[in-house]
């Protein structure tokens, strides 16, 4: 959730490099930030502030008056303690020797705080992070060996933590620690960098070391040495990671969310490329090779949160319809806290854009403990879920900087459909049906490009609803999860309350909410269910509700029912919900912009949720 960036150079470095790194991490969401710079004289210069790094001025940076041997910074998303200068990172030990930045949550911080306070340590913040600085300081009094003191400290901590640690007695090195929160080290000829996100390192180097849980690294300008928490060397070496730096540029667009909505035709092509085997009417997914061609799951569970959970609900339709394999979708945050039944042969799919979602990762580990066959569907190469599964499918959506997921969601739907075809062809799906679905998938990028042409129309529609305080989104079958996702997008970026419902459930209570002041977005592109959805719309219309209908371009059933019609290309029923997603994204985007909201970094939200 938070962001870490640090830098050790061959010669003197400048805090501006770390400031630039933190700016590259702004998309993750945060409320305060700070930077600590250490010069060869063992003097630390520190700035901490509430608000955005991007608002930093040259005047603000005058605090950094001397050349530095190393520097580290942090963007904070508040968990313990309100956003304030005193709660912003870095935090320092009472002696002033140790400085720490931290992503995650220390679950036993209260006990540790009580212990430290009993030994006369004074806390200056409300955070759990300050405990780490004081605890390391305490252990350095028990042993003069820094490595031993660090190991003792790490073994006392419980929870999730990605750490960068600065010791003023060692002005030529940083220490990086990972336990449940990602940390990556970038290696170059005359410098090393650390970050919580590989995207922030891509502008500097492509040689990267991914720390695993339970590892820490000593990072100097000359290289990196990695250890486990018991001080045994782990021998990690850098690997070449290809990241498209140009993808981080806005170009002609005003916001990342807008750019990423418009990226979808190309991101869809990337998800499809090389994976469709027309000659065999099936799919090729290299990440499943170790399962063997004859592997067939007896049951499927999908673990996910938020937007990924909505994609998983569509995936359930795909799997049960095309493979006839019983499929369940679980909130990952609930799965691990109940006594889940995992039958032999159950395929557990962990789905997350970032690959770092803490609840999904924990649920994955629990399912593996119970004997499940794990499979990851993630967007970020080298992420925790990808590494934990050891097999899976990458989304290939490219970097997604807007907090609200857009192109990663549509790529998730495509990957789930491809996966269902792959298993379906092994379980009796006909060549004819396989080819129909492959054709439908191949048409998606061009259809998505056509769908984007409705943007101006949706902006005009949005202007009519700027003052709306509530929205309903309805759909049936595979379009019910699209309604849920549309409502979530609106909530996330425009701060308008919205609720997604199965259309038939309106009459079971929610129809009492219908008034002219509560617009309803109707998603109706699936041909086999149109008449049923039309009946539900009639019920809304009869009560004075205003209707925004997303329909296929050949559909005339809603012409007299809807106040506003948004048309998308006519497509196969299994892919039309994917196209219908794009207008819901544009509606959320335009309403948010017209209302003056920060669409890329909505309040209180973070891109990667790495804490429970």
C-alpha positions in Angstrom: 0.0 0.0 0.0 2.7 2.4 1.0 5.8 3.1 -1.1 9.5 2.6 -0.3 12.4 4.0 -2.3 16.1 4.0 -1.4 19.4 4.7 -3.1 23.1 4.0 -2.5 25.5 5.4 -5.1 29.2 5.1 -5.9 30.0 8.6 -4.7 27.6 11.1 -3.4 23.9 10.9 -4.2 21.1 13.5 -3.9 17.7 13.3 -2.3 16.1 14.4 -5.5 16.6 10.9 -6.9 14.6 9.5 -4.0 12.0 12.2 -4.4 11.7 11.2 -8.0 11.3 7.5 -7.0 8.5 8.4 -4.5 6.7 10.3 -7.3 6.8 7.2 -9.3 5.1 5.4 -6.4 2.4 8.1 -6.0 -0.2 6.0 -7.9 -0.2 3.5 -5.0 -2.1 5.9 -2.8 -0.8 7.6 0.3 -1.4 10.6 2.7 2.0 11.6 3.9 5.7 11.1 3.0 9.2 11.6 4.2 12.9 11.3 3.2 16.1 10.8 5.2 19.5 11.5 3.8 22.8 10.4 5.4 26.1 12.1 4.6 29.6 10.8 5.3 29.8 12.8 8.5 27.0 10.6 9.9 24.6 13.5 10.0 21.0 12.8 8.9 18.9 15.4 7.2 15.2 14.7 7.3 11.9 16.0 5.8 8.5 14.7 6.6 5.2 16.1 5.3 1.5 15.5 5.0 0.1 15.7 1.4 1.6 14.9 -2.0 5.3 14.5 -2.9 4.4 16.2 -6.3 3.8 19.4 -4.4 7.4 19.5 -3.1 9.3 22.7 -4.1 13.0 23.6 -4.3 12.4 25.6 -1.2 11.2 22.5 0.7 14.3 20.6 -0.4 16.7 23.2 1.0 16.8 21.1 4.2 19.1 18.7 2.2 22.1 21.0 2.2 25.0 18.5 2.0 26.0 15.7 -0.4 24.8 12.3 0.9 26.2 8.8 0.8 22.7 7.2 0.9 19.1 8.3 1.0 15.7 6.6 1.6 12.1 7.7 1.5 8.5 6.6 2.1 4.9 7.3 1.1 2.5 6.4 3.9 -1.1 5.2 3.8 -2.3 5.6 7.4 -3.0 2.5 9.5 -1.9 3.3 13.0 -2.3 7.0 13.7 -3.8 9.8 11.6 -1.9 11.4 8.7 0.5 13.9 10.3 4.1 15.0 10.3 4.8 13.0 13.5 3.4 9.8 12.1 5.1 10.1 8.7 8.1 7.9 8.0 11.1 7.7 8.4 11.0 7.0 12.1 14.1 7.1 14.3 15.3 5.3 17.4 15.6 7.1 20.7 19.4 7.3 20.3 19.1 8.8 16.8 21.2 6.0 15.3 18.5 4.0 13.5 16.0 5.2 10.9 13.3 3.0 9.5 10.6 3.1 6.8 8.0 0.4 6.8 5.2 -1.1 4.7 2.8 -3.4 6.4 1.5 -3.9 10.0 3.3 -5.1 13.1 0.7 -7.2 14.8 2.4 -7.4 18.2 3.4 -3.8 18.3 1.4 -3.2 21.5 3.3 -5.8 23.5 6.6 -4.6 22.1 5.7 -1.0 22.8 4.8 -1.9 26.4 8.1 -3.7 26.8 10.1 -0.7 25.4 8.2 1.9 27.4 9.0 -0.1 30.6 12.6 0.4 29.7 12.1 4.1 29.3 11.9 4.4 25.5 9.8 7.4 24.6 7.4 7.2 21.6 6.9 10.2 19.5 4.3 8.8 17.1 1.2 6.7 17.1 2.6 4.2 14.6 3.5 0.6 14.9 6.7 1.4 12.9 8.4 3.3 15.6 8.6 0.1 17.6 11.0 -1.4 15.0 13.5 1.5 15.4 13.5 1.3 19.2 13.6 -2.4 19.2 16.7 -2.5 17.0 18.3 0.2 19.1 17.6 -2.0 22.2 19.2 -5.0 20.6 22.3 -3.1 19.5 22.9 -2.5 23.2 22.8 -6.3 23.8 25.2 -7.1 21.0 27.6 -4.8 19.1 27.2 -6.9 16.0 24.6 -5.2 13.7 23.7 -8.3 11.8 23.0 -10.2 15.0 21.0 -7.3 16.4 18.9 -7.1 13.2 18.3 -10.8 13.2 17.1 -10.7 16.9 14.8 -7.8 16.0 13.2 -9.4 13.0 12.5 -12.6 14.8 10.6 -10.7 17.5 8.3 -9.0 15.0 5.0 -10.5 14.0 2.9 -9.4 11.0 3.7 -8.1 7.6 6.7 -5.8 7.0 8.8 -4.5 4.1 11.6 -2.4 5.7 14.4 -0.1 4.7 16.8 0.6 7.5 19.5 3.2 7.8 22.2 2.9 10.5 24.1 6.2 10.9 27.2 4.2 12.0 27.3 2.6 8.5 26.9 5.5 6.0 27.6 3.4 3.0 24.8 0.8 3.2 21.1 0.3 3.5 19.3 -2.7 4.8 16.2 -4.1 3.1 13.9 -6.6 4.8 10.9 -8.5 3.5 8.2 -10.4 5.3 4.8 -10.4 3.7 5.3 -7.0 2.0 7.1 -6.8 -1.3 10.6 -5.3 -1.7 12.8 -5.3 -4.8 16.5 -4.3 -5.2 17.8 -2.8 -8.4 21.4 -3.3 -9.3 23.5 -1.1 -11.6 27.2 -0.6 -12.2 27.7 2.2 -9.7 24.6 2.2 -7.6 22.0 0.0 -6.0 18.4 1.0 -5.3 15.5 -0.5 -3.3 11.8 -0.1 -3.8 8.5 -1.7 -2.9 7.6 -1.7 -6.6 9.7 -2.8 -9.6 8.0 -0.1 -11.8 9.8 2.6 -9.8 13.2 1.0 -10.5 12.7 0.5 -14.2 13.9 4.0 -15.1 17.3 3.2 -13.5 18.0 -0.5 -14.1 16.5 -3.8 -15.4 18.7 -5.9 -13.1 16.6 -6.7 -10.1 16.6 -9.0 -7.0 13.3 -10.0 -5.5 13.5 -10.7 -1.8 11.4 -13.6 -0.6 9.6 -13.6 2.7 12.0 -14.1 5.6 14.9 -12.5 3.8 17.0 -9.4 4.4 19.7 -7.8 2.3 22.7 -5.6 2.9 22.7 -3.1 0.1 25.9 -1.2 -0.8 27.0 0.8 -3.9 29.1 -2.2 -4.8 26.4 -4.9 -4.6 23.9 -6.9 -2.5 24.3 -9.8 -0.1 21.1 -11.6 1.0 20.4 -13.5 4.2 17.5 -15.3 6.0 16.3 -14.1 9.4 18.8 -16.5 11.1 21.7 -14.9 9.2 22.3 -17.7 6.8 23.4 -16.4 3.3 20.7 -17.1 0.6 22.8 -16.1 -2.4 20.2 -14.2 -4.3 21.5 -12.8 -7.7 20.0 -10.2 -10.0 17.7 -11.2 -12.9 16.8 -9.2 -16.0 13.2 -7.8 -15.7 11.6 -6.2 -18.7 9.3 -3.3 -17.8 7.9 -0.8 -20.3 9.0 2.6 -18.9 7.0 4.4 -21.6 3.8 2.9 -20.2 4.2 5.2 -17.2 3.9 8.4 -19.3 0.4 10.0 -19.7 1.0 11.1 -23.3 -2.1 12.8 -24.7 -4.3 11.8 -21.7 -5.3 13.9 -18.7 -5.3 11.0 -16.2 -3.9 7.5 -15.8 -7.4 6.1 -15.4 -8.4 7.6 -18.8 -5.2 6.3 -20.4 -5.7 2.8 -19.1 -9.3 2.7 -20.2 -8.1 3.6 -23.7 -5.2 1.1 -23.4 -7.7 -1.8 -23.4 -7.7 -2.7 -27.1 -3.9 -3.2 -27.0 -3.9 -4.8 -23.5 -6.5 -7.3 -24.8 -4.3 -8.1 -27.7 -1.4 -8.7 -25.3 -3.6 -11.1 -23.2 -4.6 -13.1 -26.3 -1.3 -13.1 -28.2 0.1 -16.6 -28.7 -2.5 -18.3 -26.6 -5.2 -19.3 -29.0 -4.8 -22.5 -31.0 -7.3 -22.3 -33.8 -6.1 -25.6 -35.4 -7.1 -27.4 -32.3 -10.0 -25.1 -31.2 -8.3 -24.7 -27.8 -5.8 -22.5 -26.0 -2.1 -22.7 -25.0 -1.1 -21.5 -21.5 2.5 -22.1 -20.9 2.1 -21.5 -17.2 0.1 -24.7 -16.9 2.6 -27.0 -18.6 3.8 -28.6 -15.3 0.2 -29.8 -14.7 0.3 -32.0 -17.7 -2.1 -32.1 -20.6 -4.4 -34.6 -18.9 -4.9 -32.7 -15.6 -8.6 -32.0 -15.0 -9.7 -30.3 -11.8 -12.6 -31.9 -10.0 -13.5 -28.6 -8.4 -12.4 -25.0 -8.7 -12.1 -22.3 -6.0 -11.2 -18.8 -6.9 -9.8 -16.5 -4.2 -9.9 -12.8 -4.8 -10.8 -9.4 -3.4 -12.4 -6.3 -4.8 -12.4 -5.9 -8.5 -10.7 -9.3 -8.9 -13.6 -10.9 -7.0 -16.0 -9.5 -9.5 -14.0 -10.9 -12.3 -14.0 -14.2 -10.5 -17.8 -14.2 -10.4 -17.8 -14.0 -14.2 -15.2 -16.8 -14.2 -17.6 -19.0 -12.3 -20.1 -18.7 -15.1 -17.4 -19.5 -17.6 -16.1 -22.6 -15.8 -19.4 -24.1 -14.9 -20.9 -23.5 -18.4 -18.0 -24.6 -20.5 -16.3 -27.2 -18.3 -19.1 -28.4 -16.0 -16.7 -28.2 -13.1 -18.3 -27.0 -9.8 -16.8 -23.6 -9.1 -16.9 -21.4 -6.0 -15.7 -17.8 -5.6 -14.4 -16.9 -2.2 -13.6 -13.5 -0.6 -10.0 -14.2 0.2 -10.3 -12.1 3.4 -13.0 -14.5 4.7 -11.7 -17.8 3.3 -8.7 -18.1 5.6 -10.8 -17.6 8.8 -13.2 -20.5 8.3 -12.6 -24.2 8.1 -12.7 -24.4 4.4 -13.2 -27.8 2.7 -10.6 -28.5 0.0 -11.2 -31.8 -1.7 -8.4 -33.7 -3.4 -7.9 -32.4 -6.9 -9.3 -28.9 -6.2 -7.8 -26.2 -8.3 -7.4 -23.0 -6.3 -7.0 -19.9 -8.4 -5.5 -16.9 -6.6 -6.3 -13.8 -8.6 -4.8 -10.3 -8.0 -3.7 -7.5 -10.3 -0.7 -6.7 -8.1 0.0 -10.2 -7.0 0.6 -8.8 -3.5 -2.9 -8.6 -2.1 -2.3 -9.8 1.5 -5.7 -11.5 2.0 -5.4 -13.4 -1.3 -1.8 -14.5 -0.6 -2.8 -15.7 2.9 -5.8 -17.6 1.5 -3.5 -19.2 -1.1 -1.1 -20.4 1.5 -3.9 -21.9 3.6 -5.3 -23.7 0.5 -1.9 -25.1 -0.3 -1.6 -26.3 3.3 -4.9 -28.1 2.8 -3.6 -29.9 -0.4 -5.0 -27.7 -3.2 -3.4 -27.4 -6.6 -2.5 -23.7 -6.8 -2.7 -21.4 -9.8 -2.0 -17.7 -9.9 -3.6 -15.1 -12.3 -1.7 -11.9 -11.7 -0.4 -8.9 -13.7 2.9 -8.2 -12.0 5.8 -10.5 -12.9 7.8 -11.7 -9.9 5.0 -10.8 -7.5 4.4 -12.8 -4.3 1.4 -14.7 -5.5 3.2 -15.7 -8.7 6.2 -16.9 -6.8 4.1 -18.7 -4.2 2.1 -20.6 -6.8 5.0 -21.5 -9.0 2.6 -21.7 -11.9 0.0 -19.4 -13.4 -1.0 -17.0 -16.1 0.1 -13.4 -16.5 -2.5 -10.8 -17.5 -0.1 -8.9 -19.7 -2.1 -5.8 -19.1 1.0 -3.6 -18.7 1.6 -1.3 -15.7 -1.6 0.0 -14.2 -1.1 3.3 -12.3 -4.7 4.4 -11.7 -5.8 3.1 -8.3 -9.1 2.0 -9.8 -8.5 -1.1 -11.9 -9.6 -0.9 -15.5 -7.6 -2.8 -18.1 -6.5 -5.4 -15.6 -10.2 -6.3 -15.0 -11.0 -6.8 -18.7 -7.8 -8.9 -19.1 -8.8 -11.0 -16.1 -12.1 -11.8 -17.8 -10.3 -12.7 -21.0 -7.8 -15.0 -19.2 -10.6 -16.7 -17.3 -12.5 -17.4 -20.5 -9.3 -18.7 -22.2 -8.7 -21.0 -19.2 -12.3 -22.2 -19.3 -11.9 -23.1 -23.0 -8.6 -24.9 -22.2 -10.2 -27.1 -19.6 -13.5 -27.3 -21.5 -11.8 -28.8 -24.6 -10.4 -31.6 -22.4 -13.8 -32.3 -21.0 -15.9 -32.7 -24.2 -16.4 -29.2 -25.5 -16.9 -29.5 -29.3 -14.5 -28.2 -31.9 -17.4 -26.0 -33.2 -18.0 -24.4 -29.8 -14.3 -23.9 -29.2 -13.8 -22.1 -32.5 -16.9 -19.9 -31.9 -15.4 -18.8 -28.6 -11.9 -18.3 -30.1 -13.4 -16.1 -32.9 -15.3 -14.1 -30.3 -12.1 -13.5 -28.3 -10.2 -12.5 -31.3 -12.8 -9.8 -32.2 -12.6 -8.3 -28.7 -9.7 -5.7 -29.3 -11.4 -4.3 -32.4 -14.8 -4.2 -30.6 -13.2 -2.5 -27.6 -11.8 0.2 -29.8 -15.2 0.8 -31.3 -16.8 0.9 -27.9 -14.4 3.7 -26.8 -16.1 6.0 -29.3 -19.0 6.4 -26.8 -16.8 8.4 -24.5 -18.1 11.8 -25.5 -21.7 10.6 -25.3 -21.1 9.3 -21.8 -19.5 12.6 -20.8 -22.7 14.4 -21.8 -24.8 11.9 -19.9 -22.6 12.3 -16.9 -23.2 16.1 -16.8 -26.9 15.3 -16.1 -26.0 13.3 -13.0 -23.3 15.3 -11.3 -25.4 15.9 -8.2 -26.7 12.4 -7.9 -26.0 10.9 -4.5 -26.9 7.3 -5.3 -26.9 4.9 -8.3 -28.2 1.4 -8.9 -26.4 -0.9 -11.4 -28.3 -4.0 -12.5 -27.6 -7.0 -14.7 -28.4 -10.7 -15.0 -26.2 -13.8 -15.5 -22.7 -12.8 -16.4 -23.7 -9.1 -16.3 -24.6 -9.1 -12.7 -20.8 -9.1 -11.7 -20.3 -6.3 -14.3 -23.0 -4.3 -12.4 -21.1 -4.9 -9.2 -17.9 -3.8 -10.8 -19.5 -0.7 -12.4 -20.9 0.3 -9.0 -17.5 -0.2 -7.3 -15.8 2.0 -9.9 -18.3 4.8 -9.4 -17.8 4.6 -5.6 -14.0 4.6 -5.9 -13.5 7.6 -8.1 -16.5 9.8 -7.9 -17.5 9.2 -4.2 -21.1 8.6 -5.2 -22.8 5.8 -3.4 -23.7 2.9 -5.8 -25.0 -0.6 -5.4 -24.9 -3.5 -7.9 -27.7 -6.0 -7.9 -29.0 -8.9 -9.9 -31.9 -7.3 -11.9 -34.5 -9.8 -10.6 -33.6 -9.0 -7.0 -35.0 -5.5 -7.3 -38.5 -6.6 -6.5 -37.3 -8.3 -3.3 -36.7 -5.0 -1.5 -34.4 -2.6 -3.3 -37.2 -1.4 -5.6 -38.3 0.7 -2.6 -35.3 3.0 -3.3 -36.4 3.9 -6.9 -37.1 7.6 -7.4 -36.3 10.0 -10.2 -33.3 11.1 -8.0 -31.7 7.6 -8.1 -30.5 6.7 -11.7 -30.2 3.1 -12.7 -27.6 1.7 -15.0 -28.9 -1.3 -16.8 -26.4 -3.7 -18.4 -28.2 -5.7 -21.1 -26.0 -7.1 -23.9 -26.6 -10.9 -23.5 -29.2 -12.0 -26.0 -30.6 -14.9 -24.1 -31.7 -12.9 -21.1 -32.9 -9.6 -22.7 -36.6 -10.1 -22.3 -36.2 -10.8 -18.6 -34.0 -7.6 -18.1 -36.6 -5.6 -20.1 -39.3 -6.7 -17.6 -37.1 -5.5 -14.7 -36.6 -2.2 -16.5 -40.3 -1.8 -16.9 -40.7 -2.1 -13.1 -38.2 0.7 -12.6 -39.8 2.9 -15.3 -43.2 2.5 -13.8 -41.9 4.0 -10.6 -40.3 7.1 -12.2 -36.7 5.8 -12.3 -34.3 7.2 -14.8 -32.5 4.6 -16.9 -29.1 4.5 -18.5 -29.0 1.3 -20.6 -25.8 -0.3 -22.0 -27.0 -2.4 -24.9 -25.7 -4.1 -28.1 -26.0 -2.0 -31.2 -28.6 -4.2 -32.8 -30.8 -4.2 -29.7 -34.0 -2.1 -30.0 -35.8 -3.6 -27.0 -34.8 -0.7 -24.8 -35.3 2.2 -27.2 -38.6 3.3 -25.5 -37.6 2.3 -22.0 -34.3 4.0 -21.4 -33.6 7.7 -20.9 -30.1 7.2 -22.3 -28.9 4.4 -24.5 -25.2 3.5 -24.8 -24.5 1.1 -27.6 -21.6 -1.4 -27.9 -20.9 -3.8 -30.8 -22.9 -6.9 -31.0 -20.8 -9.8 -29.7 -21.0 -13.4 -28.5 -22.8 -13.7 -25.2 -19.7 -14.8 -23.4 -17.7 -11.7 -24.4 -20.4 -9.0 -24.5 -20.1 -8.4 -20.8 -16.4 -7.6 -21.3 -17.4 -4.9 -23.8 -20.2 -3.6 -21.5 -17.5 -3.0 -18.8 -15.9 -0.2 -20.8 -18.9 2.2 -20.7 -19.2 1.7 -16.9 -15.6 2.7 -16.5 -16.1 5.8 -18.7 -19.2 6.7 -16.7 -17.3 6.6 -13.4 -14.3 8.5 -15.0 -16.4 11.3 -16.5 -18.6 11.8 -13.4 -15.5 11.9 -11.2 -13.8 14.5 -13.4 -16.9 16.6 -13.6 -17.2 16.5 -9.8 -13.6 17.6 -9.4 -12.4 14.3 -7.8 -8.8 12.9 -8.0 -9.5 10.0 -10.3 -6.0 8.5 -10.2 -5.5 8.7 -6.4 -9.0 8.6 -4.8 -9.1 9.5 -1.1 -8.4 6.7 1.4 -7.6 4.1 -1.3 -4.3 2.4 -2.2 -3.5 0.5 -5.4 -1.9 -2.6 -3.7 -3.5 -3.7 -0.5 -0.6 -5.4 1.3 -2.2 -5.5 4.8 -5.3 -7.3 6.1 
